[in-house]
Amino acid sequence: MAELEKIYEWADDALKRGNYAQAIELYNQIITTNPNEGTARKGLRSAIIKKFQVEGAPSKLKLYALGAKTMGQLAIYKNNPQKRMEIAQSYLNNDPNDVKARVALGESLKDVGHLDGAIAELSIATEIQKDNTQAMKLLGIAYKEKGMLKEAEEWLTKVLQYNPDDRDAGKILRDVAATTSLKEGFEDAKSYRDVLKDKDQSEELEKRQHLIKTDEDIQDELERLQQELQQNPKDVKTIKSIADMYFEKKKDYTTARDCYKKAVELNPTDSAMKSKVDDCTIRLFDEQIQKLEAAKDTKSAEVKKNKLTFEMQSFERRIIDTPTDVGLRFELGKRYYAAGQIDKAVAEFQQAVKDPKRKVDSHIYLGICFKHKEMFDLAINQLEKALTVGFVSNDKQLLIRYNMAICYADEGKLANAIEEGKKIMEVDISYKDISKLVSEWSKKVKTQ
């Protein structure tokens, strides 16, 4: 939270100073870190608009071509809200007043559970186009899912004022009204189940509100889902729900993997489900490694190597499926680095720096990679960038300066190495072996 507050300060200050490019980068960093930051979303739009007012906006011809391409991509990925978020946000950086892209972004945020972010984007859409009933309806749904029933009712009522024949909005509004009445009943009831006469209904409502906590709750929910699956054996959504229960609640990664595999068989193009299969395999590797290490079995080293190989193959596949996801490139870069494939790691981190959330870490890894290659000038350049591109925690500052000091020393620039070393010692004199190194470097300088 403190880190985000600091980035907010920098972003707001950059906006006031007219450094719109920096403000845009920082606001993007905030919403990448926490998609629910509505204030940052509004700040981002404001910064883009002001930047275009000063520097000029993209031409109408360019926006027309880019808009057509964007709408096509959104249609292709209609069942992949995470991908739609990326596509819509990318286009809005070029056309911040496009309502269709804004609504698509808001809907996608809602679908993945980022309700505050969704509400912020959909509110912006209604500010731009006050009679956009699609944005209004989605706002009503988002507020309903967030439990803000009064706001949900207000927006859904507006939809029906513009379009009285919208049956979907009418049904949702009735559900909101019923839930409101039920909630009012809770306030006077002695217990949760006093509200409903039928015990089975009460237990079902608990589960629907995600109050599954005990092993008994989990088993009851699994039995319910299995009954649904018997009625429709090819329902991918139900299969995924069962898999998620085994993965998240029971920590049974073998059964979860089998379920995810079944979902992939029914929908072979679902990249996210393939990744879930791989995630289960990675968790199983972790369990095996933990058991071997507890038994002090030397086979753990071989299993770790096999896990790393599998992870590299998995992230390579994920990138083929979603090549624009630079976050995946960061993860693949880390695996290449761990495997000693430095050149491949560098190539991935050079792509990953485009991700505001991983920009600092990507520059750090690039610096360390170039240090391994004994290209010290390039290493120092990357490490210096890591210190300046955004908020950097104290721990990371120490790591960056430590590696810079080593690079300067290996390059023969002992005065610079000592300077960086002393900056570390001012904060943490016991950090790694920096005190010893500074002492050794100082002695060498005196004898030169």
C-alpha positions as CSV (number, residue, x, y, z in Angstrom):
1,M,0.0,0.0,0.0
2,A,2.8,2.4,0.9
3,E,4.5,1.7,-2.5
4,L,1.3,2.5,-4.4
5,E,0.9,5.8,-2.4
6,K,4.4,6.8,-3.4
7,I,3.7,6.0,-7.1
8,Y,0.5,8.0,-6.9
9,E,2.5,11.0,-5.5
10,W,4.9,10.7,-8.4
11,A,2.2,10.3,-11.0
12,D,0.1,13.2,-9.7
13,D,3.3,15.4,-9.5
14,A,4.2,14.4,-13.1
15,L,0.7,15.4,-14.3
16,K,0.9,18.8,-12.6
17,R,4.4,19.4,-14.1
18,G,3.1,18.6,-17.6
19,N,5.3,15.5,-17.8
20,Y,2.4,13.5,-19.3
21,A,4.5,10.6,-20.6
22,Q,5.8,9.9,-17.1
23,A,2.4,10.3,-15.6
24,I,0.9,7.8,-18.1
25,E,3.7,5.3,-17.3
26,L,3.2,5.6,-13.6
27,Y,-0.6,5.4,-13.7
28,N,-0.3,2.3,-15.9
29,Q,2.1,0.9,-13.3
30,I,-0.5,1.4,-10.6
31,I,-3.4,-0.3,-12.5
32,T,-1.2,-3.1,-13.5
33,T,-0.3,-3.7,-9.9
34,N,-3.8,-3.3,-8.7
35,P,-6.5,-3.2,-11.4
36,N,-9.1,-2.0,-8.9
37,E,-7.4,1.5,-8.5
38,G,-10.2,3.6,-10.0
39,T,-8.4,6.9,-9.2
40,A,-5.4,5.8,-11.3
41,R,-7.7,4.9,-14.2
42,K,-9.2,8.3,-14.2
43,G,-5.8,9.9,-13.8
44,L,-4.5,7.8,-16.7
45,R,-7.3,9.0,-19.0
46,S,-6.7,12.6,-18.0
47,A,-2.9,12.3,-18.6
48,I,-3.5,10.8,-22.1
49,I,-6.0,13.6,-23.1
50,K,-3.7,16.3,-21.9
51,K,-0.7,14.8,-23.7
52,F,-2.7,14.7,-26.9
53,Q,-3.8,18.3,-26.4
54,V,-0.1,19.4,-26.2
55,E,1.5,17.0,-28.7
56,G,-1.3,16.1,-31.0
57,A,-3.5,13.0,-31.1
58,P,-3.2,10.1,-33.5
59,S,-4.8,10.8,-36.9
60,K,-8.4,9.8,-37.6
61,L,-7.2,7.4,-40.3
62,K,-4.8,5.7,-37.9
63,L,-7.5,5.5,-35.2
64,Y,-10.0,4.0,-37.7
65,A,-7.6,1.3,-38.8
66,L,-6.5,0.6,-35.2
67,G,-10.1,0.6,-34.0
68,A,-11.2,-1.9,-36.6
69,K,-8.3,-4.2,-35.6
70,T,-9.1,-3.8,-31.9
71,M,-12.8,-4.6,-32.4
72,G,-11.8,-7.7,-34.4
73,Q,-9.4,-8.8,-31.6
74,L,-12.0,-8.3,-28.9
75,A,-14.4,-10.5,-30.9
76,I,-11.8,-13.2,-31.3
77,Y,-11.1,-13.3,-27.6
78,K,-14.7,-12.9,-26.4
79,N,-14.3,-15.8,-23.9
80,N,-10.9,-14.6,-22.6
81,P,-11.6,-11.5,-20.4
82,Q,-7.9,-11.2,-19.3
83,K,-6.9,-10.9,-23.0
84,R,-9.7,-8.5,-23.7
85,M,-8.5,-6.3,-20.9
86,E,-5.1,-6.0,-22.4
87,I,-6.5,-5.3,-25.9
88,A,-9.0,-2.7,-24.8
89,Q,-6.5,-0.9,-22.5
90,S,-3.9,-0.8,-25.3
91,Y,-6.4,0.9,-27.6
92,L,-7.6,3.4,-25.0
93,N,-4.0,4.6,-24.7
94,N,-4.5,5.9,-28.3
95,D,-8.2,6.9,-28.1
96,P,-9.2,7.6,-24.5
97,N,-12.7,8.7,-25.5
98,D,-13.7,5.5,-27.3
99,V,-16.8,4.2,-25.5
100,K,-16.9,0.7,-27.0
101,A,-13.4,-0.1,-25.9
102,R,-14.0,1.5,-22.5
103,V,-17.2,-0.7,-22.0
104,A,-15.3,-3.8,-23.2
105,L,-12.6,-3.0,-20.6
106,G,-15.1,-2.5,-17.8
107,E,-17.0,-5.7,-18.7
108,S,-13.7,-7.7,-18.8
109,L,-12.6,-6.3,-15.4
110,K,-16.0,-7.3,-14.0
111,D,-15.7,-10.8,-15.4
112,V,-12.4,-11.4,-13.7
113,G,-13.6,-10.0,-10.4
114,H,-12.0,-6.6,-10.4
115,L,-15.3,-4.8,-9.5
116,D,-13.9,-1.5,-8.4
117,G,-11.8,-1.2,-11.6
118,A,-14.9,-2.2,-13.6
119,I,-17.0,0.4,-11.9
120,A,-14.4,3.1,-12.6
121,E,-14.1,2.3,-16.3
122,L,-17.9,2.0,-16.8
123,S,-18.5,5.2,-15.0
124,I,-16.1,7.0,-17.4
125,A,-18.0,5.4,-20.3
126,T,-21.3,6.9,-19.0
127,E,-19.6,10.3,-18.6
128,I,-18.5,10.2,-22.2
129,Q,-21.8,8.9,-23.5
130,K,-24.6,9.5,-21.0
131,D,-27.2,7.3,-22.8
132,N,-25.1,4.2,-23.2
133,T,-27.4,1.6,-21.7
134,Q,-24.8,-1.2,-22.0
135,A,-22.5,0.6,-19.7
136,M,-25.3,1.4,-17.3
137,K,-26.4,-2.2,-17.2
138,L,-22.9,-3.5,-16.6
139,L,-22.6,-0.9,-13.8
140,G,-25.7,-2.2,-12.2
141,I,-24.4,-5.8,-12.4
142,A,-21.0,-4.7,-11.0
143,Y,-22.6,-2.9,-8.1
144,K,-24.9,-5.9,-7.5
145,E,-22.0,-8.3,-7.4
146,K,-20.2,-5.9,-5.0
147,G,-23.2,-5.9,-2.7
148,M,-24.0,-2.2,-3.3
149,L,-27.7,-2.8,-3.9
150,K,-28.9,0.8,-3.8
151,E,-26.4,1.8,-6.5
152,A,-27.2,-1.3,-8.6
153,E,-30.9,-0.4,-8.4
154,E,-30.3,3.2,-9.5
155,W,-28.3,2.2,-12.6
156,L,-30.6,-0.6,-13.7
157,T,-33.6,1.7,-13.3
158,K,-31.9,4.2,-15.6
159,V,-31.5,1.4,-18.2
160,L,-35.2,0.7,-18.1
161,Q,-36.0,4.4,-18.4
162,Y,-34.0,4.5,-21.7
163,N,-35.2,1.0,-22.8
164,P,-38.3,-0.3,-21.1
165,D,-38.2,-3.5,-23.2
166,D,-34.8,-4.6,-21.8
167,R,-36.0,-7.8,-20.1
168,D,-32.5,-8.7,-18.9
169,A,-32.2,-5.5,-17.0
170,G,-35.7,-5.9,-15.6
171,K,-34.9,-9.4,-14.4
172,I,-31.6,-8.3,-12.7
173,L,-33.5,-5.4,-11.1
174,R,-36.1,-7.8,-9.7
175,D,-33.3,-9.9,-8.3
176,V,-31.7,-6.8,-6.7
177,A,-35.1,-5.9,-5.1
178,A,-35.5,-9.5,-3.8
179,T,-32.0,-9.5,-2.4
180,T,-32.6,-6.1,-0.7
181,S,-35.8,-7.5,0.9
182,L,-33.9,-10.6,2.0
183,K,-31.1,-8.5,3.5
184,E,-33.6,-6.4,5.4
185,G,-35.0,-9.6,6.8
186,F,-31.5,-10.6,8.0
187,E,-31.3,-7.5,10.1
188,D,-34.3,-8.6,12.2
189,A,-33.6,-12.3,12.3
190,K,-32.1,-14.0,15.2
191,S,-29.9,-16.2,13.0
192,Y,-29.0,-16.7,9.4
193,R,-31.5,-19.5,8.9
194,D,-34.4,-17.6,10.5
195,V,-34.8,-15.8,7.2
196,L,-35.6,-18.9,5.2
197,K,-38.0,-21.6,6.4
198,D,-36.5,-24.3,4.3
199,K,-33.1,-25.4,5.7
200,D,-31.9,-26.7,2.3
201,Q,-32.5,-23.3,0.8
202,S,-30.5,-21.7,3.6
203,E,-27.5,-24.0,3.1
204,E,-27.6,-23.4,-0.7
205,L,-27.5,-19.6,-0.2
206,E,-24.5,-19.9,2.1
207,K,-22.6,-21.7,-0.6
208,R,-23.6,-19.3,-3.3
209,Q,-22.2,-16.5,-1.2
210,H,-18.8,-18.2,-1.2
211,L,-19.0,-19.2,2.5
212,I,-17.3,-22.5,1.9
213,K,-14.8,-23.0,4.7
214,T,-15.0,-26.4,6.3
215,D,-14.2,-29.8,4.7
216,E,-17.9,-30.6,5.0
217,D,-18.8,-27.4,3.0
218,I,-16.2,-28.4,0.3
219,Q,-17.6,-31.9,0.0
220,D,-21.2,-30.7,-0.2
221,E,-20.3,-28.2,-2.9
222,L,-18.4,-30.9,-4.9
223,E,-21.3,-33.2,-4.7
224,R,-23.6,-30.5,-6.0
225,L,-21.3,-29.7,-8.9
226,Q,-21.0,-33.5,-9.7
227,Q,-24.8,-33.7,-9.9
228,E,-24.8,-30.7,-12.3
229,L,-22.1,-32.4,-14.4
230,Q,-24.2,-35.6,-14.6
231,Q,-27.0,-33.6,-16.1
232,N,-24.6,-32.0,-18.6
233,P,-21.3,-34.0,-18.9
234,K,-19.8,-31.5,-21.4
235,D,-20.4,-28.3,-19.4
236,V,-16.8,-26.9,-19.4
237,K,-17.8,-24.3,-16.8
238,T,-18.9,-26.9,-14.3
239,I,-15.8,-29.0,-14.9
240,K,-13.6,-26.0,-14.3
241,S,-15.5,-25.2,-11.1
242,I,-14.9,-28.8,-9.9
243,A,-11.2,-28.4,-10.8
244,D,-10.9,-25.1,-9.0
245,M,-12.4,-26.7,-5.9
246,Y,-9.7,-29.4,-5.9
247,F,-7.0,-26.9,-6.7
248,E,-7.8,-24.1,-4.4
249,K,-9.7,-25.7,-1.5
250,K,-8.6,-29.3,-1.3
251,K,-5.1,-28.8,-2.6
252,D,-5.5,-32.1,-4.5
253,Y,-3.5,-31.2,-7.6
254,T,-3.6,-34.6,-9.2
255,T,-7.4,-34.7,-9.3
256,A,-7.5,-31.0,-10.3
257,R,-5.2,-31.6,-13.2
258,D,-7.3,-34.5,-14.4
259,C,-10.4,-32.2,-14.4
260,Y,-8.6,-29.3,-16.2
261,K,-7.3,-31.8,-18.8
262,K,-10.9,-32.9,-19.4
263,A,-11.9,-29.2,-19.9
264,V,-9.1,-28.8,-22.4
265,E,-10.3,-31.9,-24.3
266,L,-13.7,-30.3,-24.7
267,N,-12.2,-26.9,-25.6
268,P,-8.7,-27.4,-27.1
269,T,-8.2,-23.7,-27.8
270,D,-8.5,-22.6,-24.2
271,S,-5.0,-21.5,-23.4
272,A,-5.9,-20.5,-19.8
273,M,-7.1,-24.0,-19.1
274,K,-3.9,-25.5,-20.5
275,S,-2.0,-23.2,-18.1
276,K,-4.1,-24.5,-15.2
277,V,-3.0,-28.1,-16.2
278,D,0.6,-26.9,-16.1
279,D,0.1,-25.1,-12.8
280,C,-1.0,-28.4,-11.2
281,T,2.1,-30.2,-12.5
282,I,4.3,-27.4,-11.0
283,R,2.5,-27.8,-7.7
284,L,3.1,-31.5,-7.8
285,F,6.8,-31.0,-8.5
286,D,6.9,-28.7,-5.4
287,E,5.2,-31.3,-3.2
288,Q,7.7,-33.9,-4.4
289,I,10.7,-31.7,-3.8
290,Q,9.4,-30.8,-0.3
291,K,9.1,-34.5,0.6
292,L,12.6,-35.3,-0.7
293,E,14.2,-32.4,1.1
294,A,12.5,-33.4,4.3
295,A,13.9,-36.9,3.9
296,K,17.3,-35.4,2.9
297,D,17.1,-37.4,-0.3
298,T,19.7,-36.2,-2.9
299,K,17.2,-36.9,-5.7
300,S,15.6,-33.5,-4.9
301,A,18.3,-31.9,-7.1
302,E,17.2,-33.9,-10.1
303,V,13.5,-33.2,-9.5
304,K,14.3,-29.5,-9.3
305,K,16.1,-29.7,-12.6
306,N,13.1,-31.5,-14.1
307,K,10.7,-28.9,-12.7
308,L,12.8,-26.1,-14.2
309,T,12.8,-27.8,-17.6
310,F,9.0,-28.2,-17.4
311,E,8.5,-24.6,-16.4
312,M,10.5,-23.3,-19.4
313,Q,8.5,-25.5,-21.8
314,S,5.3,-24.3,-20.2
315,F,6.0,-20.6,-20.4
316,E,7.3,-21.0,-23.9
317,R,3.9,-22.5,-24.8
318,R,2.0,-19.8,-23.0
319,I,3.9,-17.1,-24.9
320,I,3.0,-18.7,-28.2
321,D,-0.6,-18.7,-27.2
322,T,-0.5,-15.1,-25.9
323,P,2.5,-13.4,-27.4
324,T,1.6,-9.9,-26.1
325,D,1.6,-10.9,-22.4
326,V,5.0,-9.4,-21.4
327,G,4.4,-10.7,-17.8
328,L,4.8,-14.3,-19.2
329,R,8.1,-13.2,-20.8
330,F,9.4,-12.0,-17.4
331,E,8.5,-15.5,-15.9
332,L,10.2,-17.3,-18.8
333,G,13.3,-15.0,-18.4
334,K,13.6,-16.0,-14.8
335,R,13.6,-19.6,-15.7
336,Y,16.2,-19.1,-18.5
337,Y,18.4,-17.3,-16.0
338,A,18.0,-20.0,-13.4
339,A,19.0,-22.6,-16.1
340,G,22.1,-20.5,-17.1
341,Q,20.7,-19.6,-20.5
342,I,21.8,-16.0,-20.1
343,D,21.3,-14.8,-23.7
344,K,17.8,-16.2,-23.9
345,A,17.0,-14.6,-20.5
346,V,18.2,-11.2,-21.7
347,A,15.9,-11.4,-24.8
348,E,12.9,-12.1,-22.6
349,F,13.7,-9.4,-20.0
350,Q,14.2,-6.9,-22.8
351,Q,10.5,-7.5,-23.7
352,A,9.4,-7.6,-20.0
353,V,10.6,-4.0,-19.3
354,K,7.5,-3.0,-21.2
355,D,5.4,-4.2,-18.3
356,P,5.2,-1.4,-15.7
357,K,4.6,-3.9,-12.9
358,R,7.9,-5.7,-13.7
359,K,9.9,-2.9,-15.2
360,V,12.2,-2.4,-12.1
361,D,12.8,-6.2,-11.7
362,S,13.4,-6.6,-15.4
363,H,16.2,-4.0,-15.4
364,I,17.7,-5.6,-12.3
365,Y,17.8,-9.0,-14.0
366,L,19.2,-7.5,-17.2
367,G,21.9,-5.8,-15.2
368,I,22.8,-9.1,-13.4
369,C,22.7,-11.0,-16.8
370,F,25.1,-8.5,-18.4
371,K,27.3,-8.8,-15.3
372,H,27.5,-12.6,-15.9
373,K,28.6,-11.9,-19.4
374,E,31.2,-9.5,-18.1
375,M,29.7,-6.6,-20.1
376,F,30.0,-4.3,-17.1
377,D,29.1,-1.0,-18.8
378,L,25.8,-2.5,-20.0
379,A,25.2,-4.0,-16.6
380,I,25.7,-0.7,-14.8
381,N,23.4,1.1,-17.3
382,Q,20.6,-1.4,-16.7
383,L,21.0,-1.2,-12.9
384,E,21.0,2.6,-13.0
385,K,17.7,2.5,-14.9
386,A,16.3,0.2,-12.3
387,L,16.9,2.9,-9.7
388,T,15.1,5.6,-11.7
389,V,12.1,4.0,-13.6
390,G,9.7,3.8,-10.6
391,F,9.3,3.1,-6.9
392,V,12.1,0.9,-5.7
393,S,12.0,-0.7,-2.2
394,N,14.9,-0.5,0.2
395,D,15.8,-4.2,-0.3
396,K,15.9,-3.8,-4.0
397,Q,18.0,-0.6,-3.8
398,L,20.6,-2.5,-1.8
399,L,20.6,-5.3,-4.3
400,I,21.0,-2.9,-7.2
401,R,23.8,-1.0,-5.6
402,Y,25.6,-4.1,-4.5
403,N,25.7,-5.4,-8.1
404,M,26.7,-2.0,-9.4
405,A,29.6,-2.0,-6.9
406,I,30.8,-5.4,-8.0
407,C,30.6,-4.3,-11.7
408,Y,32.6,-1.2,-11.0
409,A,35.2,-3.2,-9.1
410,D,35.5,-5.8,-11.9
411,E,35.8,-3.0,-14.4
412,G,38.7,-1.5,-12.4
413,K,36.8,1.5,-11.3
414,L,37.4,1.1,-7.6
415,A,36.5,4.6,-6.6
416,N,33.0,4.1,-8.0
417,A,32.8,0.7,-6.4
418,I,33.7,2.2,-3.0
419,E,31.1,5.0,-3.4
420,E,28.3,2.5,-4.1
421,G,29.5,0.3,-1.3
422,K,29.4,3.1,1.2
423,K,25.8,4.0,0.1
424,I,24.9,0.4,1.1
425,M,26.8,0.6,4.4
426,E,24.9,3.8,5.3
427,V,21.7,1.8,5.2
428,D,22.8,-1.7,6.3
429,I,26.4,-2.2,7.2
430,S,25.9,-6.0,7.5
431,Y,24.5,-6.4,3.9
432,K,26.1,-9.4,2.4
433,D,29.9,-9.0,2.4
434,I,29.9,-5.3,1.4
435,S,31.9,-4.1,4.5
436,K,34.7,-6.6,3.7
437,L,34.7,-5.7,0.0
438,V,34.8,-1.9,0.6
439,S,37.8,-2.5,3.0
440,E,39.6,-4.5,0.3
441,W,38.9,-2.0,-2.4
442,S,40.1,0.9,-0.2
443,K,43.4,-0.9,0.5
444,K,44.0,-1.5,-3.2
445,V,43.3,2.2,-4.0
446,K,45.9,3.2,-1.3
447,T,48.6,0.9,-2.9
448,Q,48.0,2.2,-6.4
